Every structure is written in structure tokens, then in C-alpha cells.
Amino acid sequence: MNEQKRLYKEAMQVLKDTSRTFYIPITFLKNDLKISVAAAYLAMRAIDEIEDHEQLSNDVKFNLLSATSELLKDTFNKEAYQALLAPYADQLPEVSLRLADWLTFCPEESRKIVQASTSEMAFGMAKWAKANWQVHTREDLDDYTYYVAGLVGTMLSELWAWGANVQTDRELAIGYGRGLQAVNILRNQHEDLDERGVNFVPDGWTREDLFVYAEENLAKADLYMKDINKRTILLFCRLPLALAHKTLKAMQEGREKMTRAEVEQTVEEVQAD
């Protein structure tokens, strides 16, 4: 088995182990676009695990994420990254430790897109770690959700244009990412506050205001879908969006989340459409 085949097998397994929610839609994609999106997800998950780590201090997170952001701006230096993470290697998950592998796995033609977006995301995560993720205004919320999710949308749009000549609206792409993140914030609101002391809700906002924010951005996500005319990409985008809409509805009905049966039914419906 050559190096690329080995990396492909290991990357897809880590992807499956890390997030089945995204593993399934990524399998809808084809060839280099599938590999590029898989590599992008793993690269962004690598830095996300640093941002969310429960044992690392905010100062450590800021330093690690800032340095990683700089490393991603040029040809990625694996040795420098390993040295950066070495003091925390026993605390961090495989997906973070192997960032260099995910970039190697990524096709050379799309790697610049993935690295640039991941670099910008790491910069934003570092900034918010230093601020202890304290959101006070809608502008704060927009800034945070841009860095952790809106950037996923813009990166995917660049990959769609590169790999399939599918052109999409950048602002709607940001709305797509923000909408998914807003649903996550609603779902984890009490846990974030009780366990991490982190509050993503702007001052003076009620939970209902946050529902409105999520709905506004999911509406942009719905519009984003109208520009996509390639079935495999449409399938990829539909599943996370369908799950977000249904999760939001479940929470509005007073439930914490969708049932497993509802998730499985949604996957079947998206694939059959």
C-alpha cells in the first residue's frame, strides 16, 4: 500500500470516528473533491479540538492556535508543528496531532484553499480563546460564528468552484455556516455556561432571540442551496442543513435534540431525494 492510499484509509477512518454527521455527506462527493473536503474537515477539526480542550488554559490555546495559524500560511512545517504540540501531545487527540498528515492527504491543487481557510480559522479561534469566548453584542456573535463556521462555508464554496465549477454566493455561504453553528450554540447553551463558564448569547438577548438568529441564517443557507446544480454537492449540503432545521424544530418543541430514529430517517430522506 503506497503512502497516499494508506493516508486515505486512515483519514477516512479518523473522519468516521470523529464525526459521523459529516462523514456520511462527505461520502456523497467524488474523487478529488471528496478527498479535499475530507482533508479540510480533519484540518479544521484538528484546531477545533485545541480550542475546545478542557484541560488547556486559554493562554496555551491562544499560543498554540496563533502559531498554527502562522504555520499554515506557507508550506506546512511538520517538524515545527510537532515541536509546538510536543508539551501537550499526551493530552491532544489524534486528529490534532496529525494535522500535517491531513494536509499531505489533501490534493496539491486544493491544499492552498484548505490551508488559507484553516489558518484564518485558527487566528479567529485564538482571538476568541484570549477573550474567553465572552459574547456581548450581535457583532461579537457574528464575528465568532464567522470564524468557527462561516469560514467553513466560504471554504466549501471555493472548493465547489475549484472542483466542480459550481459558483455560490459568499454571504449566503457564511449564513450557511452560521446557521449550523447557531443551532449548536442553542443545543449546548446550558452545558457551555455550566461547565465552561462560556456564554455565546449577546447581552440582553433571550433564548428566543437566539432562535431568531438561527432561523435568519438557516434561511440564507436555504438560498445558498439554490445556486448548486450538481447533485453530489447538493446531497452533501442538504444533510447537515436538514439536520439543523429539524434539530431547531425539536428544541422549539421543548426537546433537547432529535432522536436517533429521526436522524436516520433524515439521512434516508436526503439520499432518496
C-alpha positions as CSV (number, residue, x, y, z in Angstrom):
1,M,0.0,0.0,0.0
2,N,1.5,3.3,-1.0
3,E,1.6,6.4,1.2
4,Q,-1.4,8.2,-0.3
5,K,-3.6,5.0,-0.1
6,R,-2.6,4.5,3.5
7,L,-3.3,8.1,4.4
8,Y,-6.7,7.9,2.6
9,K,-7.7,4.8,4.5
10,E,-6.6,6.3,7.9
11,A,-8.0,9.7,7.2
12,M,-11.5,8.3,6.3
13,Q,-11.4,6.2,9.5
14,V,-10.5,9.1,11.7
15,L,-13.2,11.2,10.0
16,K,-15.7,8.4,10.7
17,D,-14.6,8.1,14.3
18,T,-14.6,11.9,14.8
19,S,-17.9,12.9,13.2
20,R,-20.4,10.5,11.6
21,T,-22.6,13.6,10.9
22,F,-20.1,14.9,8.4
23,Y,-18.6,11.5,7.3
24,I,-21.8,10.5,5.6
25,P,-22.3,13.6,3.4
26,I,-18.6,13.6,2.5
27,T,-19.0,10.1,1.1
28,F,-21.6,11.6,-1.4
29,L,-18.8,13.5,-3.1
30,K,-16.5,12.2,-5.8
31,N,-12.8,11.9,-6.5
32,D,-10.5,14.9,-5.6
33,L,-13.4,16.9,-4.2
34,K,-14.2,14.1,-1.7
35,I,-10.6,13.9,-0.6
36,S,-10.3,17.7,-0.4
37,V,-13.4,18.1,1.8
38,A,-12.4,15.2,4.0
39,A,-8.9,16.7,4.5
40,A,-10.4,20.2,5.1
41,Y,-12.8,18.8,7.7
42,L,-9.9,17.0,9.5
43,A,-7.7,20.1,9.4
44,M,-10.4,22.2,10.9
45,R,-11.3,19.6,13.4
46,A,-7.6,19.5,14.4
47,I,-7.7,23.1,15.5
48,D,-11.2,22.9,16.9
49,E,-10.1,20.2,19.3
50,I,-7.4,22.6,20.6
51,E,-9.9,25.4,21.1
52,D,-12.4,23.1,22.9
53,H,-9.9,21.2,25.1
54,E,-11.0,21.2,28.7
55,Q,-7.5,20.9,30.3
56,L,-5.6,23.5,28.3
57,S,-5.6,27.1,29.6
58,N,-6.8,29.9,27.4
59,D,-3.2,31.3,27.2
60,V,-2.0,27.9,25.9
61,K,-4.8,27.7,23.4
62,F,-4.0,31.2,22.2
63,N,-0.4,30.4,21.7
64,L,-1.0,27.1,20.0
65,L,-3.7,28.4,17.7
66,S,-1.8,31.6,16.8
67,A,1.4,29.6,16.0
68,T,-0.6,27.1,14.0
69,S,-2.2,29.9,12.0
70,E,1.2,31.2,11.0
71,L,2.5,27.7,10.1
72,L,-0.5,27.3,7.8
73,K,0.4,30.4,5.8
74,D,3.2,28.7,4.0
75,T,4.4,25.2,3.1
76,F,3.4,23.4,6.3
77,N,6.4,22.6,8.5
78,K,5.5,19.2,10.1
79,E,8.5,19.2,12.4
80,A,7.8,22.8,13.7
81,Y,4.1,21.8,14.4
82,Q,5.2,18.6,16.2
83,A,7.6,20.6,18.3
84,L,4.8,23.2,19.1
85,L,2.4,20.5,20.3
86,A,5.0,18.3,22.0
87,P,4.4,19.5,25.5
88,Y,0.7,18.7,25.1
89,A,0.9,15.6,22.9
90,D,-0.4,13.3,25.6
91,Q,-3.5,15.5,26.0
92,L,-4.5,16.1,22.5
93,P,-6.4,13.7,20.2
94,E,-5.0,12.0,17.1
95,V,-6.9,14.4,14.8
96,S,-5.0,17.4,16.2
97,L,-1.6,15.7,16.3
98,R,-1.8,14.6,12.7
99,L,-2.6,17.9,11.1
100,A,0.4,17.6,8.7
101,D,-0.9,14.2,7.5
102,W,-4.3,15.7,6.6
103,L,-2.7,18.4,4.6
104,T,-0.5,15.8,2.8
105,F,-3.6,13.8,2.1
106,C,-5.2,16.8,0.5
107,P,-4.7,17.2,-3.3
108,E,-2.0,19.7,-4.0
109,E,-4.3,21.8,-6.2
110,S,-6.8,22.4,-3.4
111,R,-4.4,22.5,-0.5
112,K,-3.9,26.2,-0.6
113,I,-7.7,26.8,-0.2
114,V,-7.8,24.4,2.8
115,Q,-4.7,25.9,4.4
116,A,-5.7,29.5,4.0
117,S,-9.2,28.9,5.5
118,T,-7.8,26.8,8.4
119,S,-5.2,29.5,9.1
120,E,-7.8,32.2,9.3
121,M,-10.0,30.0,11.5
122,A,-7.1,29.3,13.8
123,F,-6.4,33.0,14.1
124,G,-10.0,33.7,15.0
125,M,-10.2,30.9,17.5
126,A,-7.0,32.2,19.1
127,K,-8.6,35.6,19.4
128,W,-11.7,34.3,21.0
129,A,-9.8,32.0,23.4
130,K,-8.0,35.0,24.6
131,A,-11.3,36.8,25.2
132,N,-12.7,33.7,26.9
133,W,-15.5,33.5,24.3
134,Q,-17.5,36.2,26.1
135,V,-20.0,37.5,23.6
136,H,-21.7,40.8,24.4
137,T,-23.2,42.1,21.1
138,R,-24.6,40.7,17.9
139,E,-21.4,41.9,16.2
140,D,-19.5,39.7,18.6
141,L,-21.7,36.7,17.8
142,D,-21.4,37.3,14.1
143,D,-17.6,37.6,14.5
144,Y,-17.3,34.4,16.5
145,T,-19.7,32.4,14.2
146,Y,-17.8,33.6,11.1
147,Y,-14.5,32.3,12.4
148,V,-15.7,28.9,13.6
149,A,-18.4,28.1,11.0
150,G,-18.9,30.8,8.3
151,L,-15.3,30.1,7.2
152,V,-16.3,26.5,6.6
153,G,-19.0,27.8,4.2
154,T,-16.7,30.1,2.3
155,M,-14.0,27.4,2.0
156,L,-16.5,24.9,0.7
157,S,-17.7,27.5,-1.9
158,E,-14.1,27.8,-3.1
159,L,-13.8,24.1,-3.3
160,W,-17.0,23.8,-5.3
161,A,-15.7,26.4,-7.7
162,W,-12.3,24.6,-8.0
163,G,-13.5,21.0,-8.2
164,A,-16.9,21.3,-10.0
165,N,-17.2,24.8,-11.4
166,V,-20.1,25.5,-9.1
167,Q,-20.4,29.2,-8.2
168,T,-22.1,30.2,-5.0
169,D,-22.7,33.4,-3.1
170,R,-20.1,34.2,-0.4
171,E,-22.5,35.9,2.1
172,L,-25.0,33.1,1.8
173,A,-22.2,30.6,2.4
174,I,-21.3,32.4,5.6
175,G,-25.0,32.2,6.6
176,Y,-25.0,28.5,5.9
177,G,-22.1,28.0,8.4
178,R,-23.5,30.5,10.9
179,G,-26.9,28.8,10.8
180,L,-25.4,25.4,11.7
181,Q,-23.3,26.9,14.5
182,A,-26.3,28.8,15.9
183,V,-28.1,25.6,16.3
184,N,-25.1,24.1,18.1
185,I,-25.0,27.1,20.4
186,L,-28.7,26.6,21.3
187,R,-28.2,22.9,21.8
188,N,-25.2,23.4,24.1
189,Q,-26.2,26.7,25.7
190,H,-26.6,25.4,29.3
191,E,-23.6,23.0,29.1
192,D,-21.3,25.7,27.8
193,L,-22.4,28.1,30.6
194,D,-22.4,25.5,33.5
195,E,-19.3,23.5,32.6
196,R,-17.1,26.1,30.8
197,G,-18.4,29.4,32.0
198,V,-18.8,30.4,28.4
199,N,-21.8,32.4,27.2
200,F,-22.4,32.9,23.4
201,V,-25.6,34.8,23.9
202,P,-25.4,38.6,23.4
203,D,-26.3,40.8,26.4
204,G,-30.0,41.4,26.7
205,W,-30.9,38.5,24.3
206,T,-33.4,35.8,25.3
207,R,-33.2,32.3,24.1
208,E,-36.0,33.2,21.6
209,D,-33.7,35.9,20.1
210,L,-31.1,33.2,19.5
211,F,-33.7,31.1,17.8
212,V,-34.5,34.0,15.5
213,Y,-30.7,34.4,14.8
214,A,-30.5,30.7,13.9
215,E,-33.6,30.9,11.6
216,E,-32.3,34.0,9.8
217,N,-29.1,32.3,9.0
218,L,-30.7,29.0,8.1
219,A,-32.9,31.0,5.6
220,K,-29.7,32.2,4.0
221,A,-28.5,28.6,3.9
222,D,-31.7,27.6,2.1
223,L,-31.0,30.3,-0.5
224,Y,-27.4,29.1,-0.8
225,M,-28.6,25.8,-2.0
226,K,-30.4,27.3,-5.0
227,D,-27.1,28.1,-6.7
228,I,-25.9,24.5,-6.5
229,N,-26.8,22.4,-9.6
230,K,-24.5,19.4,-9.1
231,R,-26.3,16.5,-7.4
232,T,-23.4,15.2,-5.3
233,I,-22.6,18.6,-3.8
234,L,-26.3,19.2,-3.3
235,L,-26.6,16.0,-1.3
236,F,-23.5,16.9,0.7
237,C,-25.0,20.3,1.7
238,R,-28.6,19.1,2.2
239,L,-27.9,16.6,5.1
240,P,-26.3,19.0,7.7
241,L,-28.9,21.6,6.8
242,A,-31.8,19.2,7.1
243,L,-30.5,18.0,10.5
244,A,-30.0,21.7,11.6
245,H,-33.6,22.6,10.6
246,K,-35.0,19.5,12.4
247,T,-32.9,20.0,15.5
248,L,-34.0,23.6,15.8
249,K,-37.7,22.4,15.5
250,A,-37.1,19.8,18.1
251,M,-35.7,22.4,20.5
252,Q,-38.6,24.8,19.8
253,E,-40.9,21.9,20.8
254,G,-39.0,21.6,24.1
255,R,-36.8,18.7,23.3
256,E,-33.0,18.7,23.7
257,K,-32.3,17.1,20.3
258,M,-33.6,14.8,17.6
259,T,-34.0,11.1,18.3
260,R,-31.7,8.6,16.6
261,A,-34.6,7.4,14.6
262,E,-35.3,10.9,13.4
263,V,-31.6,11.3,12.4
264,E,-31.6,8.0,10.5
265,Q,-34.9,8.9,8.8
266,T,-33.5,12.3,7.7
267,V,-30.4,10.6,6.2
268,E,-32.6,8.3,4.2
269,E,-34.8,11.1,3.0
270,V,-31.9,13.2,1.8
271,Q,-30.3,10.2,0.0
272,A,-33.7,9.3,-1.6
273,D,-34.5,12.9,-2.8
